[in-house]
Amino acid sequence: MIALMIATAVSTLVSLFGTRYLIVFFRTRGQGQPILGKEDRGPEHQHKQGTPTMGGIAIVGAAFIGWVAAHVRDLAFSNQTMIVWAGVLLLATMGFLDDYIKVRKGHNRGIFWKQKNYITMLMSFVMAWVLVVGTGISETISVTRPEIGIEVPTAVWVLWAGIIIWATTNAVNVTDGLDGLAAGSALMGFGAFALIGYWLFRNPDVYDLAVNPLDMGVFAAAFAGGCLGFLWWNAAPAKIFMGDVGALAIGSALAFLALTTNTHLLIILIGGIFVMEAGSVILQVGSFKLRKKRIFRMSPIHHHFELKGWHENKVVIRFWILSLIFAMAGLASLKLR
């Protein structure tokens, strides 16, 4: 438990000061987030034009430093978590490139905006395959532990895991549309996985894992701290946005946590807000293509509530509350027999 506390405390402090540094760094260079105008037919957010972006660099960097710092107390570095870090950094790099191009072009869509889904999907399948080859991870589609699940062939598991990674990264990405929404919601999810990792570590006779659950718990705690420190500056009115570099890193980290702890389907519950956000986009697009009618005033669903008259802060705080409820429900479900 002390290792989790160290990871959280260190990453929070590093993120707090690191994000402040990034704000100054990008402001002095006049590099900020482009915002879509009235042609997007959504809520008016033009006042946010030019706000520094790519704050996700601080989240990822702080999480890594916090994770390393937690190992000073005889906690071994596990090969499994290092592979997970490689996957997170790979997708974060993809997000960084897209953010950089957006800023350079002065447009809200980077050069990869049409191809990005296919590229991230390919990356997701590659990392799913690396997890199987490099960690000896259980090839079972599980809910809370291997015996409550379905053992499948390696190819099927890689396909399943790749879809989880890809879907979660995209879900967090579409959620990142209001000040503090994605970071606050992710904070709840990482907190839940930190406790899950510690619980699995304390009960090895019940949860037989091929990965080191304590190290994954520390990984989750470090990301929770990174999100917490970042929220100091990202809360409304945001001084900086996380950008795709943060959204893709956070989404992939949550997916890897679900996969390595054999709690695959709990990600749907723990990340309930992200499921709502991505689901609203799927329903909206499907309804319009099939019926030429929209279900929501605008998707993702947080914009729907804005257009109904909810203040941005009300949407964010209520979604945070829902995220906390989802996270607690996920923790409760872990002990179901």
TAGIWO-V785338 format. One line per field, one symbol per residue. ss: DSSP state (h for helix, s for strand, l for the rest). burial: 1 if it has 16 or more other ideal C-beta (glycine too) atoms within 10 Angstrom, else 0. A space follows every 10 residues. Layout:
ss: ???
burial: ???
//
This chain:
ss: lhhhhhhhhh hhhhhhhhhh hhhhhhhhll lllllllhhh lllllhhhll lslllhhhhh hhhhhhhhhh hhllllllhh hhhhhhhhhh hhhhhhhhhh hhhhhlllll lllllhhhhh hhhhhhhhhh hhhhhlllls ssllllllss sllhhhhhhh hhhhhhhhhh hhhhhlllll hhhhhhhhhh hhhhhhhhhh hhllllllll llhhhhhhhh hhhhhhhhhh hhhhllllls llhhhhhhhh hhhhhhhhhh lllllhhhhh lhhhhhhhhh hhhhhhhhhh hlllllllll hhhhhhhlll lhhhhhhhhh hhhhhhhhhh hhhhlll
burial: 0011011111 1111110111 0110010000 1111000000 0110100100 1111111111 1111111011 1000100101 1011101101 1101111111 0110000001 0100010001 1011101111 1100101111 1111110010 0000001101 1101111111 1111111111 1111111111 1111111111 1000001010 1111111111 1111111111 1011000111 1111111111 1111111111 1111111111 1111111111 1001000000 0000011111 1111110000 0100110011 0011011001 1001000
//
